[in-house]
Amino acid sequence: MKKAFLLASILFISVISTACINNFAVQELNNKAKEFMDKGDYVSAIERLKSSIDLDSSVFETQYNLAVAYTKAEDYSNAITAYDNAIKLNPDFPDSYYSLAVCEENLAKDIISGYVKVNDDDSIEKVEVEENSDLESGDKEEQKLSENAKKMIVSLLNDAVSDYGIYLDKSNTVDDREFVEKKIKELQQLIAENSQRTE
């Protein structure tokens, strides 16, 4: 009986030690990511934050910071996924919804403008400058959008409207309420315009 208790104590202590080591490693990776973010090196920050998540995916701040890094790198598709993960960990943090809505809106507008394309399998990729030369030279003709792209635009815009609304509902002191409400109306108009394209 005494031997079993000793073995259980050793296992418990090693679990605690591993947790402490992981928390220290997570903190170190997060600190390094912040240094990279401050320098504008978003790719390196993203790599550190992903490594931190590999060690402990339950830390809200790491998930949220990864989403912010993707947002700053203008990788809105991955930012949306990271914000969704952060919201699962802390659904009561209003800024997550606001930032998610911004990314959904920006991704939809990038698809509309032709800077991002939607593939047949609904995957998203940035358009190379050569492929996008008409836009770069100032030709603003409406891009030919696939049916998948049109549906994704409407879905992203609807999600953005919903997430802006959740942000307003969850935030007790919204200094920018008027701005966000105006943004919601603008997006609803954009949804109506883009819904007509899909019909």
C-alpha positions as CSV (number, residue, x, y, z in Angstrom):
1,M,0.0,0.0,0.0
2,K,2.8,2.4,0.9
3,K,4.6,1.6,-2.4
4,A,1.5,2.4,-4.4
5,F,1.1,5.7,-2.7
6,L,4.8,6.6,-3.3
7,L,4.4,5.7,-7.0
8,A,1.2,7.8,-7.3
9,S,3.1,10.8,-5.6
10,I,5.9,10.5,-8.1
11,L,3.5,10.5,-11.1
12,F,1.6,13.5,-9.6
13,I,4.8,15.4,-9.1
14,S,6.1,14.7,-12.6
15,V,2.8,15.9,-14.1
16,I,3.0,19.1,-12.1
17,S,6.6,19.6,-13.2
18,T,5.7,19.0,-16.9
19,A,2.9,21.5,-16.5
20,C,5.3,24.1,-15.0
21,I,7.8,23.5,-17.8
22,N,5.1,23.8,-20.5
23,N,3.8,27.0,-18.9
24,F,7.3,28.5,-18.8
25,A,7.9,27.4,-22.4
26,V,4.6,28.8,-23.5
27,Q,5.3,32.1,-21.8
28,E,8.8,32.3,-23.4
29,L,7.4,31.6,-26.8
30,N,4.7,34.2,-26.3
31,N,7.2,36.8,-25.2
32,K,9.4,36.1,-28.2
33,A,6.3,36.4,-30.5
34,K,5.5,39.8,-29.0
35,E,9.1,40.9,-29.8
36,F,8.6,39.8,-33.4
37,M,5.2,41.5,-33.6
38,D,6.7,44.8,-32.3
39,K,9.3,44.6,-35.1
40,G,6.6,43.8,-37.7
41,D,8.0,40.3,-38.3
42,Y,4.6,38.6,-38.3
43,V,5.8,35.4,-39.9
44,S,8.2,34.7,-37.1
45,A,5.6,35.8,-34.5
46,I,3.1,33.3,-36.0
47,E,5.6,30.5,-35.9
48,R,6.3,31.1,-32.2
49,L,2.7,31.3,-31.3
50,K,1.9,28.1,-33.2
51,S,4.7,26.4,-31.3
52,S,3.2,27.7,-28.1
53,I,-0.2,26.3,-29.0
54,D,1.4,23.0,-29.8
55,L,2.6,22.9,-26.2
56,D,-0.7,24.1,-24.7
57,S,-3.7,24.8,-26.8
58,S,-5.9,25.9,-23.9
59,V,-4.3,29.3,-23.4
60,F,-6.8,31.9,-24.7
61,E,-4.2,34.7,-24.9
62,T,-2.0,32.6,-27.2
63,Q,-4.9,31.8,-29.5
64,Y,-6.0,35.4,-29.6
65,N,-2.5,36.7,-30.2
66,L,-2.1,34.2,-33.1
67,A,-5.2,35.6,-34.6
68,V,-3.9,39.2,-34.2
69,A,-0.6,38.2,-35.9
70,Y,-2.5,36.6,-38.8
71,T,-4.6,39.7,-39.1
72,K,-1.6,42.0,-39.2
73,A,-0.1,39.7,-41.8
74,E,-3.3,40.2,-43.8
75,D,-3.9,36.4,-43.8
76,Y,-7.5,36.8,-43.0
77,S,-8.5,33.1,-43.6
78,N,-6.1,31.8,-40.9
79,A,-7.0,34.8,-38.7
80,I,-10.7,33.8,-38.8
81,T,-9.8,30.2,-37.8
82,A,-7.6,31.5,-34.9
83,Y,-10.3,33.9,-33.7
84,D,-12.8,31.0,-33.7
85,N,-10.4,29.0,-31.6
86,A,-10.0,31.9,-29.2
87,I,-13.7,32.4,-28.9
88,K,-14.2,28.7,-28.0
89,L,-11.8,29.2,-25.1
90,N,-13.3,32.5,-23.9
91,P,-16.7,33.3,-25.5
92,D,-17.2,36.4,-23.3
93,F,-14.3,38.5,-24.7
94,P,-16.0,41.1,-26.9
95,D,-12.9,42.2,-28.9
96,S,-12.6,38.7,-30.3
97,Y,-15.9,39.1,-32.1
98,Y,-15.1,42.6,-33.4
99,S,-11.7,41.4,-34.7
100,L,-13.3,38.3,-36.3
101,A,-15.9,40.5,-38.0
102,V,-13.1,42.8,-39.4
103,C,-11.3,39.8,-40.8
104,E,-14.5,38.3,-42.4
105,E,-15.3,41.7,-43.9
106,N,-11.7,42.1,-45.2
107,L,-11.6,38.6,-46.7
108,A,-14.9,39.2,-48.5
109,K,-13.7,42.5,-49.9
110,D,-10.4,40.9,-51.0
111,I,-12.4,38.2,-52.9
112,I,-14.6,40.9,-54.5
113,S,-11.6,43.0,-55.5
114,G,-9.7,40.0,-57.0
115,Y,-6.8,40.0,-54.5
116,V,-7.9,36.6,-53.2
117,K,-9.5,33.8,-55.2
118,V,-11.7,31.0,-54.1
119,N,-10.8,27.6,-55.6
120,D,-13.3,24.9,-56.6
121,D,-12.7,23.1,-53.3
122,D,-13.5,26.4,-51.4
123,S,-9.9,26.9,-50.4
124,I,-8.6,30.4,-50.6
125,E,-5.4,31.7,-52.0
126,K,-3.8,35.1,-52.6
127,V,-3.6,36.1,-56.2
128,E,0.0,36.8,-57.4
129,V,0.7,40.3,-58.7
130,E,1.1,39.1,-62.3
131,E,-2.3,37.4,-62.2
132,N,-3.8,40.6,-60.7
133,S,-2.1,43.0,-63.0
134,D,-5.4,44.6,-64.2
135,L,-6.2,45.6,-60.7
136,E,-2.7,46.9,-60.1
137,S,-2.8,49.1,-63.2
138,G,-6.0,50.7,-62.0
139,D,-8.5,48.7,-64.1
140,K,-11.4,48.4,-61.6
141,E,-13.8,46.4,-63.8
142,E,-15.9,43.9,-61.9
143,Q,-14.0,40.6,-61.6
144,K,-15.5,37.4,-62.9
145,L,-16.4,35.5,-59.7
146,S,-17.1,31.8,-59.5
147,E,-20.3,30.6,-57.9
148,N,-18.2,29.4,-54.9
149,A,-16.7,32.9,-54.5
150,K,-20.1,34.6,-54.7
151,K,-21.5,32.3,-52.0
152,M,-18.4,32.7,-49.8
153,I,-18.7,36.5,-50.1
154,V,-22.3,36.5,-48.9
155,S,-21.5,34.0,-46.1
156,L,-18.5,36.0,-44.9
157,L,-20.5,39.3,-44.9
158,N,-23.4,37.6,-43.0
159,D,-20.9,36.3,-40.5
160,A,-19.3,39.7,-40.1
161,V,-22.7,41.4,-39.5
162,S,-23.5,38.7,-36.9
163,D,-20.1,39.1,-35.2
164,Y,-20.3,42.9,-35.1
165,G,-23.7,42.4,-33.5
166,I,-22.4,40.0,-30.9
167,Y,-19.6,42.5,-30.1
168,L,-22.2,45.2,-29.4
169,D,-24.2,42.8,-27.3
170,K,-21.3,41.6,-25.2
171,S,-19.5,44.9,-24.7
172,N,-20.8,46.9,-21.7
173,T,-19.1,50.1,-22.8
174,V,-18.9,50.4,-26.5
175,D,-17.4,53.8,-27.4
176,D,-17.7,53.0,-31.1
177,R,-21.3,51.8,-31.1
178,E,-22.4,54.4,-33.8
179,F,-19.4,53.4,-36.0
180,V,-20.2,49.6,-35.6
181,E,-23.9,50.1,-36.3
182,K,-23.0,52.1,-39.5
183,K,-20.6,49.3,-40.5
184,I,-23.4,46.8,-40.0
185,K,-25.7,48.8,-42.3
186,E,-23.0,49.1,-45.0
187,L,-22.4,45.4,-44.9
188,Q,-26.1,44.6,-45.1
189,Q,-26.2,46.7,-48.3
190,L,-23.1,44.9,-49.6
191,I,-24.8,41.6,-48.8
192,A,-27.9,42.6,-50.8
193,E,-25.8,43.6,-53.8
194,N,-23.8,40.4,-53.7
195,S,-26.9,38.2,-53.1
196,Q,-28.2,39.5,-56.4
197,R,-25.1,38.2,-58.1
198,T,-25.7,34.7,-56.9
199,E,-29.3,34.5,-58.1
